Amino acid sequence: MKPLAPSTIAKPFARYSHGVEVPAGQRLVFCSGQLGIAPDGTVPDDVRAQADLCFSNIAAILGEAGMTLADIVRINAYVTDRAHMKGYMEARDAHVGSPPPASTLMIVSGFTLPAFKVEIEVVAAASDG
């Protein structure tokens, strides 16, 4: 992927790219929003732990397509409180590759269960070869 960073706009204020160009001939995978729930159904209370589980779930989905977290070109993330931004961003920065993908983070009023504090959806791209 090619990060897009026009010199005519302000630099990103965190570790993300303003835009990402996906070369022709790439396969795309669109992952539904993943919540911080373990395979046994448990939900950790900690935002960072939930975000780490989200990325673990995303890694498993991408693995089904022969991709990894390094193939992510776009992230949409949602947290239920401004205070949860730090834990989410720490997880994001630990799990995504370089250059960083395009990314949006929104604060929402809640998810299907009150225990959930973060949800993450991604788009990934990789060559057919």
Secondary structure by P-SEA (a helix, b strand, c coil): cbbbbbccccccccccccccccccbbbbbbbcccccccccccccccaaaaaaaaaaaaaaaaaaaccccccccbbbbbbccccaaaaaaaaaaaccccccccbbbbbccccccccccccccbbbbbbcc
